[in-house]
Amino acid sequence: MQIKRVLFVRTPPYDYRFGKYNVQQIGMGKAFCDIGIDFDFVTFKKKNCSTWTAYEKNGHKCTVIETPRFKLFRWGISKKVLNKNFLNQYDLIISQEYYQIMTYLLSKKFPNTIMYSGPYWNLFHTKISSTLFDLIFTKKINNRIKYKFVKSSLAKEFLEKKGYSNVFDIGVGLEFEGYKNVSMYKETKEIMNILANARYLLYVGRIDKNKNTDFLLDVFEKVLVKYPDTKLVVVGKCEQSIVNRILHKTNDAYLKHMLRKHSKLLINNIIHIESIDNSQLQFLYSKASAFLLPSIFEIFGMVLLEAMYFGAPVVSSFNGGATSLIKNNEYGQIIKEFDPDVWANSVFKYFEDDKYTSIVKMNAKNNILNNYNWGSIVAKILDIIGA
């Protein structure tokens, strides 16, 4: 199979906030361009859509195409993308996520469609709607799409239990070039000046129930008992409930609510950064004494890739990314139970054993460099499909 042009369709019907995240699809697109294959990335947008070039090498482009969509519950459908004349420009189509109707429709319209999926639980579906979706679409998608790629071993097990066959765990890549030769912004310098002589723990992600932020604060409370000079840097926006929106409460209302049960020492030692450019995160990662990810569920967690690459030793819950990236005590620490004392002791291991911490940081970075770059991910895809 000869491939000259690839289309990647991000099927969930939500706007993408470019610049605030490490965009996986663009990282993949750059890797395709590097080997002489053009790559278009379609993402849905409610309004003010545009098309722009994200990367170009030797005449091969990674192009972002924003397009309107029809939204039905948590599914997105685009007539433009499903147009045969549009699809026939491509040799290979990659549809993101098993649970989207768009994946089924693309497989019906274009025979050389493959799937790339991340969740290992019924994300965005109730138990009833998930059962109905599986009854109507799973067998059809499985029969039409020959190759199903997933981001973790947990996702592979999950899809196979649903009846999918020919499922391959290829992981996720980190795109390194975007972090090189990046200057520190003025706002970042101000933050780093505050942290200059401080030992701090770092969390990056949404502040909500699934991310287990309440538990994160419990862990920090335990850490402060032994190391009262430690700070916790939390980077991310708070959950904003419908009630809070109606009452016009600020975005940090959810965090303030959780803080009520904690000590004044904890409150005074938290630094909350609601938003920061992705390129600036490297400066926070590199100086952190530990990076904590206590998510109940996590598809993969680009923040794990970033933390490990930039030298923040990791303590993580048992989730998709952690089970792929971390060999316990070699590349970081995975803790299955949500026990604040156990987590605090894992943090103390990094604080108190410099030799162990240095080895973990070195092993973690080498693992990301060698096995979780987009070039290696793309090579796996092409090898498996015989391109």
N, C-alpha and C positions, 0 to 999 in steps of 0.2 A: 504494500500500500504506500503510495507516494502522497505526502502531505505538504502542501504549499501554503495553505491558509486555514487557520483555526478560529472558530467562534466559541467564546465562553459566555454562557447565559446565567447571570445571577437571578434566580427565579423568585425569591421572596420579594413582596411588593412594597419595599421600604426604601426611602432615600438613603444614599450612602454619603457619609460625611468624610470626604476626601481630606487628607492632611491630619486628621485626628487619629487615624488608625494605620497600622501597617497593612496595606491593601494586598491581600493574598493574590488576587487575580492579576494585579499589575506585576507582582513579583514573578508569577508564572508566565505572564506575557513576555516579560523581558528575557526569560530563559528560552522561550520559543524563538524570539527574534535573534538571539545570540547564535542559534544554529540554523538561521536562514529561513524561518517560517513566520509569516505574518500572523498577527493575533489581534482579534477584535474582542473587546469586552463589553457586553451589553448589561446595563443595570437600569432598573426602573426608577423613574422620577416623576413626582406628581406634576410639576410645572417647571418652566425655565430650563428645558432640556438643551443639551449641547453635545457636540462631538469634538474631541480633541485628542492630540497625540501625546501619549504619556512617555514614549520611549522610541528611539529609532537607532538602528545600527545597520550599516552597510545597505541602506535602502529598505530594510525590513522594519515595519512599524508595529507598535503596540498601541492600538487606538481604543479610546473609551467612547462608547455610544450610549448616551442617556436617552431613554425613550419612555413615553407615557404608557400606563398600563391600566387595565380594568381590574379593580380589586374586588374579590369575592371572599368575604371573611378574611382568612390569612393567606389566600392564594392570589397570585398575580398573573394576568394573562395579557399578552401583547399581540395584536393582530399583525402589526408591522413585522415583528420577529418571525411570526408563523407564516408569513408570505413566502411562497415557494421560490419566487425570483430572488428574494433576499437570502434564503437558506442555500440556494444552489451556488452561491459565490464561494462556498466553503467545502473543504475536503473532510473536515472533522468538526463535530459540535460536541461541546462539553456542557452538560446541564447540571446545575448545582442543586442538590438535595433530592432525596427520594420522595419526600412527602408533598411535593408541589405538582399540581395538575399540569403545569407548564412542561415538566419533565415528560409526562405521558404524551402530551400533544406534540412535543418536539420529536419524540421517538416514533410517533405515528407519521409525521411529515417527512422525516429525514432518516434514512436507514443507518447512516454512519454516525449515530449519536451514542456517546458514552455518558456515564453518570459519575459525579464526584460529590460524595455526601459526607456529612460530619456527625450528626446527632446519633447518640446511642440510647436515646429515650424518645418518647413521643412528643417531641418539641412542637409547640404551637397547636397541638391537637388534644381534645378531650379524649377519654377512653372510648367513648361511643363513636366520635367522628374518626378516630384513628382506625377503629375496627371496620367502619364503613369504607374508608379510603382503601384499606388493605383488601377488602372483599371485592371492590370495584376495579382497582387499578394495579395492585401489586403483581399479580400474575401476568397482566398485559405488559407492564413495564419490564418485568424480568424476561419475558419472551422476546421483546423487541430490542432491548438493550443488552448486547452481548457482554460488555465489560462494565463492571461497577467498581469504582475506586472509592476508598474511604480513608478517613484521616487517622483512624486509630484501630487497635485490635478490638476495643469495646464496640466500636461502630460496626466492625465486620461481624462480630458475634450477634449483634442486634439485628442486622439485616438478614443474616442467615436464618435466624429464628423466625423471621417473617416469611421466609420461603425464597429469598433471593439466592441465586447461584452465581458462580464465577465472580466472587467478590475479592478484591485485592486491597490490602492495607498498604498504602504508599506514604502516609504521613502528610506533613505540611512543611513548606520551606520558609526560610527567612532570606530576604533580599538584602544583602550586605552593602551594596554600593551606595544606597540612599543615605547611609549614615556617615559616609566618608567626607572629610573636609567640611564638616558642618560647624559653624560658629555658634557659640553660646549666646542666646538672646539676652537682652537686658533683664527681662523678667526672670529668666532662669538663673542668671547671675545673682539676682537678689535672693532667690530661694537657696541657692548653694552657699551664699554668704552666711545665711542664718544657720545652715547645717554644717558649716566649716569645721567646727570642733566637736560635733555631736555624733554619737552612735545612734543610728536610726534603722528602724524596720520600714519596709516599703510594701505598699499594696497598690496595684494599678487595675482599675476596672470599675464597673458600675457599683453603686452602693444600693444593694437590694437583698431580698430574702434568699434568692438562689445563690448569690455570691457570698452569703453567710457573713455579712459584715458585723452583725451582732456578736457572732462567735469570735471574730477577729478582735473585737474590743475586749472580750473576756480573756483572750490569750495575752493581749497587751497588758491588761491589768495584772496578770500573773508575772509577766516579765518585769514590771515596775517594782514589784515587791523586792526582787533581788537586785535589779539595776534601775534605780529610780531616775537616773539621768538620761534614759533612753527615750527617743522620740519615735512617733509613728507618722509616717508620711502617707497620706491617702490621696491618690490621684483618680478622680472620676466623679461623675454626676450622681446625685441621689435619686432614688426612686421617687417619682412624682405621682401620687395617687390622684384619682378623679376628684376625691373630696378636697385634697390640697389645692388642686387647680381651681375648683369652684370657690374656695376660700381665699384664693390668690396668695397662698403661702409661698415662701421662697423655696428654691430648689434644695436647700440644705435642711429643710424641716424634718425630713426622715432621720437624718443623722443626729440632729439635735434631740429628737425624741429618744433615740437609743442611748445618747450620752447621759440622760437624766439619772440612770441607775448607777453610774460610775463615779469614781472619786474625782476630786478637784485636780489631783496630780495628773490623772489620765487626760482630763479635758485640756489642761494647760500644756500637755506634751504632744498633742495632735496637731499636725499641720495638714489642712485640707486644701488641695488644689483641684478645683473643679474641672479645669481643662488645660491641656498643654499640647503643643505640637509634637507629633510622634518623634520627629527628629531630635527633640530635646530630652526625651526620656533617657537616652543613653547616659547623660550626666548624672541622673538620679540613680540609675541602676549601678553604675560603676563604684559609687561610694557607699551603697547600702550594706549594712552588716548582715542582713537577711531579707529575702523576698518571700512574702507569705501569700499563698493562694488557697483559701479555705472553701472554695466553691463546692456546693452540693453536687451540681452537674457542671461540666465544662467540656464543650465539644472538642477543643484542642487547647486553646489558650495561647495566642500569639505572645502574650506577656511572658509566658514560660520560656519560649524561644529567646525573646529579647533579654530577659533577666540572665539566663544561662550564658548567652553570648557576650554580654557586657560585664559579667563578673559578679552578679549578685547571687550568693548561695541560696538555694530554694528549699522551702518547706511547703509541701503541697498536699491537698486532699487526694484521694483516689479518684482520678478522672481521666478522660480520654487522652489529653496531652501528657499528663504526668506518667501514665502507664507506658506510653511510647518513648518518652524522652529520658526518664530517670530509672537507672538501676540503683536501688536503694543503697545509700551511703557511698555510692561511687560518683553519681552525677548530681546528687541532691537527696532529699528525704521525702518519702511519701508516707503519710499517716492516714490510715483508714478510719480510725475513730475520731470523733469530735470531742476530745477531752482537753480542756485548756491546759492542764498540767503537763500532759504528754507533749503538746505543741510547744509550750514554754521551754521544756527541757531540750527539745530539738533546737530551739533558738540558742539556748545556752551552750550547746555543743559547738556552734559556730563562734560564739563569743569567746569561749574558753580554750579552744583547741586550734591554734593558728595553723599548725601543720596539716591537720585534717581539712580545715577550711580551704587552704591553698590548693590541696590536691583535688578537692571537689570542684573548685572553680576552674582549674585547668582542664580536668576531665570533661566537665560540662561544656566548656567552650569548644574543645576539640570535637566533641560529639556533634554539636550543631554545625560546625564548619564542614565536617566530613560527610554527615548523613542527612542533614536537614537544610540543604540549600536548594533553591528552585531548579538549578541545573540537574541535580540528581533525581528530583521528583519527576521532572519532564522526561528524563532518560528512562525512568521506570515505566512511565505511561507508554512511550513509543515502543519500548522493547516488548511489553506485554501484548499490545495490539498488533505488533508485527510491522511497524512502520519504519 
